[in-house]
Amino acid sequence: MAPGGKINRPKTELGRKLFKRRRVLGKQKRKSRQLVGAVVDRDLITPHILRKRKSSPRANITLSGKKRRKLLKQLQHLKQEASVEAPPKKNQEPPKEEVEMEEGQDRV
């Protein structure tokens, strides 16, 4: 056996930096070359789908017909509620209430 073997020797600071650099660059390269799957309904993206996309970007994400219909209905209901709550009249002043006084009464 030769003296001064490399087995179980602690890494030097330079070795650690080079190892980290190689690891980080490799991770960036893998991320840039990764294929991204298709999203079918871009308008109907939910937080659940975003979580799924984050964990597995290569997967093709499609909604089932049932979920798609439910989401479309939810969006339609939200639009209807918004249109009911916000009246379209903008330039009209609210009617002033006039209190009619009888002849013998004074204002308080």
C-alpha positions as CSV (number, residue, x, y, z in Angstrom):
1,M,0.0,0.0,0.0
2,A,1.2,3.5,-0.9
3,P,1.4,6.1,1.9
4,G,-1.0,9.0,1.7
5,G,-4.1,7.5,0.0
6,K,-7.1,9.6,-1.0
7,I,-9.8,7.5,0.7
8,N,-11.6,9.4,3.5
9,R,-9.5,12.5,3.2
10,P,-11.4,15.7,4.0
11,K,-12.1,17.9,1.0
12,T,-10.2,21.2,0.7
13,E,-12.0,24.5,0.4
14,L,-11.2,24.6,-3.3
15,G,-12.5,21.1,-3.8
16,R,-15.7,21.9,-2.1
17,K,-16.2,25.0,-4.2
18,L,-15.5,23.2,-7.5
19,F,-17.8,20.3,-6.5
20,K,-20.6,22.8,-5.6
21,R,-20.1,24.7,-8.9
22,R,-20.3,21.5,-10.9
23,R,-23.4,20.5,-9.1
24,V,-25.1,23.9,-9.5
25,L,-24.2,24.1,-13.2
26,G,-25.4,20.6,-13.9
27,K,-28.7,21.4,-12.2
28,Q,-29.2,24.6,-14.3
29,K,-28.3,22.7,-17.5
30,R,-30.8,19.9,-16.7
31,K,-33.5,22.5,-15.9
32,S,-32.9,24.5,-19.1
33,R,-33.0,21.3,-21.3
34,Q,-36.2,19.9,-19.6
35,L,-39.2,19.5,-21.8
36,V,-42.4,21.2,-20.7
37,G,-45.7,19.5,-21.1
38,A,-48.7,21.0,-22.7
39,V,-51.5,22.7,-20.8
40,V,-54.8,22.3,-22.6
41,D,-57.1,24.8,-20.9
42,R,-55.0,27.9,-20.0
43,D,-58.1,29.8,-18.8
44,L,-59.0,27.2,-16.2
45,I,-55.8,26.9,-14.2
46,T,-56.3,26.2,-10.5
47,P,-53.8,26.1,-7.6
48,H,-54.0,22.3,-7.7
49,I,-52.8,22.3,-11.3
50,L,-50.0,24.8,-10.5
51,R,-48.8,22.5,-7.7
52,K,-48.9,19.6,-10.2
53,R,-47.0,21.6,-12.7
54,K,-44.3,22.5,-10.2
55,S,-43.7,18.9,-9.1
56,S,-43.8,17.5,-12.6
57,P,-43.4,20.0,-15.4
58,R,-43.1,17.4,-18.1
59,A,-46.5,16.0,-17.6
60,N,-49.3,16.9,-20.0
61,I,-52.0,18.4,-17.8
62,T,-55.5,18.0,-18.9
63,L,-58.8,18.5,-17.1
64,S,-61.5,15.9,-17.2
65,G,-64.8,17.0,-18.7
66,K,-66.5,17.0,-15.3
67,K,-63.9,19.3,-13.7
68,R,-63.8,21.5,-16.8
69,R,-67.6,22.0,-16.7
70,K,-67.5,22.7,-13.0
71,L,-64.8,25.4,-13.4
72,L,-66.6,27.0,-16.3
73,K,-69.8,27.1,-14.3
74,Q,-68.0,28.7,-11.3
75,L,-66.5,31.4,-13.5
76,Q,-69.9,32.1,-15.1
77,H,-71.5,32.4,-11.6
78,L,-68.7,34.8,-10.5
79,K,-69.2,37.0,-13.6
80,Q,-73.0,37.1,-13.0
81,E,-72.5,38.1,-9.3
82,A,-70.1,40.8,-10.3
83,S,-72.5,42.2,-12.8
84,V,-75.4,42.2,-10.4
85,E,-73.4,43.9,-7.6
86,A,-72.0,46.7,-9.7
87,P,-74.8,48.7,-11.3
88,P,-74.0,50.0,-14.7
89,K,-75.3,53.5,-14.0
90,K,-72.4,55.8,-13.1
91,N,-73.4,59.5,-13.8
92,Q,-76.7,59.5,-11.9
93,E,-76.9,61.1,-8.5
94,P,-78.8,59.3,-5.8
95,P,-82.3,60.7,-5.3
96,K,-82.6,63.2,-2.5
97,E,-85.2,62.5,0.1
98,E,-87.6,65.4,0.7
99,V,-89.6,65.5,3.8
100,E,-92.8,67.3,3.5
101,M,-93.7,69.5,6.4
102,E,-97.2,70.4,7.5
103,E,-97.9,74.1,8.0
104,G,-97.9,74.1,11.7
105,Q,-94.6,72.3,12.3
106,D,-91.2,73.7,12.8
107,R,-87.9,72.1,11.7
108,V,-85.9,70.5,14.5
